[in-house]
Amino acid sequence: MGVNVPRIKLGSQGLEVSKQGLGCMSISSAYGPLKPEPDLIELIHHAINSGVTFLDTSDAYGPHTNEILIGKALKGGMREKVQIATKFGIIDLGGKMEVRGDPAYVRAACEASLKRLDVDCIDLYYAHRIDTHVPIEVTMGELKKLVEEGKIKYVGLSEASVSTIRRAHAVHPITAVQNEWSLWSRDLEQELVPTCRELGIGIVPYSPLGRGFLSVGPKFIQNLPEGDYRKMFPRFQAENLESNKVVYEKISEMATRKGCSPAQLALAWVHHQGDDVSPIPGTSKINNLNENIGALLVKLNLEEMTQLSALADMVNGERHAFMGSTWTHSDTPPLSS
Ligand SMILES: NC(=O)c1ccc[n+]([C@@H]2O[C@H](COP(=O)([O-])OP(=O)(O)OC[C@H]3O[C@@H](n4cnc5c(N)ncnc54)[C@H](OP(=O)(O)O)[C@@H]3O)[C@@H](O)[C@H]2O)c1
């Protein structure tokens, strides 16, 4: 196909990444049965060799196994070609989620991720969720020390409120904010995106394909295997599916008119949000990866963008199964308390 994947500056501190990344969560956890390790390593190598060098993982994916897989895939000269983004702070307590951002935890999590990835330095280290019991300045203080020690290069936040982002940025520059952003999840546009732009922070949209819905429609939901955590998501429940499937149908119709796939159209909408945005679609398949790279060639005019943006008004159900852990609930206590 020969798409030249552009490079962009993410944030204002010097990090350069591919304009599209690879979300690695679902190849080790969360979405259905796993493929054999050699196939997954081949997928990661194919991404890197195609110019998709921004790899997104977390210690929570697996947990741990996704970082180990990436560590294995980066052996033999691949490390220098990629930007590794990983995250700390989510601990799965058997269905219940604990969030940690205290300094001792942050340090221990970073050391453990470095070991699993088998690298000397993490390029971009995110707080995966905000620990609302710890002032964000305290969490950031430890992250700043990790930067000074050379263990991480840049700092990011995922699902953080405007106030948390501003307070964190005052301690040490935030390079990227990672949040769900797709044509059916636009809650960040009013406040979070303008704040990131004002502060020179890059934006990394996660689940840009609506966890698969915007690329294949409701049919994947009928056959979700046990353990696929999308079963819990409000938008995929029967009572919401009837209206939500219209969103997919509209995307599909426009994609047919434009001669691209629904996945490419949905991703192109995200790419058109700006040059400070690098979405990280997840896939376990080389063919889908190639298709997603092809989204970089899809051009949308203002009218098409407006039509696609309006689809979010038709969506039924919250975007996340755990809204209590998203940016709307991420303010932390003041430093003095
Ligand atoms: N910060 C956070 O809290 C957070 C939360 C969720 C996700 N993330 C990150 O964001 C990444 C992406 O999110 P996501 O995986 O939840 O959702 P997504 O990227 O919106 O969708 C992934 C799903 O779409 C399917 N897909 C991908 N390309 C396709 C194509 N061209 N045609 C048809 N189907 C296609 C994949 O299936 P196949 O495998 O069959 O291609 C997979 O089921 C994750 O890997 C993770 O790194 C971060």
The ligand as a MOL file (V3000), in Angstrom:
LIG
                    3D

  0  0  0     0  0            999 V3000
M  V30 BEGIN CTAB
M  V30 COUNTS 48 52 0 0 0
M  V30 BEGIN ATOM
M  V30 1 N -6.0210 4.8980 28.7960 0
M  V30 2 C -7.0080 4.0660 28.9040 0
M  V30 3 O -7.7120 4.0150 29.9210 0
M  V30 4 C -7.3360 3.1380 27.7660 0
M  V30 5 C -8.5670 2.4600 27.7130 0
M  V30 6 C -8.8300 1.6310 26.6190 0
M  V30 7 C -7.8670 1.4880 25.6150 0
M  V30 8 N -6.6770 2.1350 25.7260 0 CHG=1
M  V30 9 C -5.6410 2.0130 24.6780 0
M  V30 10 O -6.2390 2.2820 23.4130 0
M  V30 11 C -5.9970 1.2030 22.5270 0
M  V30 12 C -7.1290 1.0530 21.5280 0
M  V30 13 O -8.3730 0.9380 22.1830 0
M  V30 14 P -9.3410 -0.3300 22.0590 0
M  V30 15 O -8.5630 -1.5270 21.6490 0
M  V30 16 O -10.1330 -0.3380 23.3080 0 CHG=-1
M  V30 17 O -10.3850 0.0820 20.9470 0
M  V30 18 P -10.3440 0.4630 19.3980 0
M  V30 19 O -8.9780 0.7300 18.9620 0
M  V30 20 O -11.3820 1.4960 19.2690 0
M  V30 21 O -10.9190 -0.8560 18.7320 0
M  V30 22 C -10.2440 -2.0750 18.7490 0
M  V30 23 C -11.1510 -3.1090 18.1340 0
M  V30 24 O -11.3770 -2.7770 16.7610 0
M  V30 25 C -11.0820 -3.8800 15.9180 0
M  V30 26 N -10.4430 -3.3530 14.7130 0
M  V30 27 C -9.3110 -2.6250 14.6410 0
M  V30 28 N -9.0590 -2.2640 13.3650 0
M  V30 29 C -10.0610 -2.7800 12.6230 0
M  V30 30 C -10.3560 -2.7630 11.2320 0
M  V30 31 N -9.5870 -2.1240 10.3740 0
M  V30 32 N -11.4720 -3.4230 10.8090 0
M  V30 33 C -12.2700 -4.0650 11.6670 0
M  V30 34 N -12.0360 -4.1280 12.9990 0
M  V30 35 C -10.9410 -3.4850 13.4720 0
M  V30 36 C -10.1480 -4.7600 16.7050 0
M  V30 37 O -10.3570 -6.1030 16.3530 0
M  V30 38 P -9.2280 -6.9850 15.6040 0
M  V30 39 O -8.2570 -7.3850 16.6550 0
M  V30 40 O -10.0350 -8.1040 15.0610 0
M  V30 41 O -8.6360 -6.1140 14.5490 0
M  V30 42 C -10.5940 -4.5050 18.1580 0
M  V30 43 O -11.6410 -5.3630 18.5110 0
M  V30 44 C -5.8000 0.0060 23.4610 0
M  V30 45 O -5.0810 -1.0260 22.8280 0
M  V30 46 C -5.0280 0.6230 24.5930 0
M  V30 47 O -3.6610 0.7040 24.2630 0
M  V30 48 C -6.4050 2.9590 26.7730 0
M  V30 END ATOM
M  V30 BEGIN BOND
M  V30 1 1 1 2
M  V30 2 2 2 3
M  V30 3 1 2 4
M  V30 4 1 4 5
M  V30 5 2 4 48
M  V30 6 2 5 6
M  V30 7 1 6 7
M  V30 8 2 7 8
M  V30 9 1 8 9
M  V30 10 1 8 48
M  V30 11 1 9 10
M  V30 12 1 9 46
M  V30 13 1 10 11
M  V30 14 1 11 12
M  V30 15 1 11 44
M  V30 16 1 12 13
M  V30 17 1 13 14
M  V30 18 2 14 15
M  V30 19 1 14 16
M  V30 20 1 14 17
M  V30 21 1 17 18
M  V30 22 2 18 19
M  V30 23 1 18 20
M  V30 24 1 18 21
M  V30 25 1 21 22
M  V30 26 1 22 23
M  V30 27 1 23 24
M  V30 28 1 23 42
M  V30 29 1 24 25
M  V30 30 1 25 26
M  V30 31 1 25 36
M  V30 32 1 26 27
M  V30 33 1 26 35
M  V30 34 2 27 28
M  V30 35 1 28 29
M  V30 36 1 29 30
M  V30 37 2 29 35
M  V30 38 1 30 31
M  V30 39 2 30 32
M  V30 40 1 32 33
M  V30 41 2 33 34
M  V30 42 1 34 35
M  V30 43 1 36 37
M  V30 44 1 36 42
M  V30 45 1 37 38
M  V30 46 2 38 39
M  V30 47 1 38 40
M  V30 48 1 38 41
M  V30 49 1 42 43
M  V30 50 1 44 45
M  V30 51 1 44 46
M  V30 52 1 46 47
M  V30 END BOND
M  V30 END CTAB
M  END
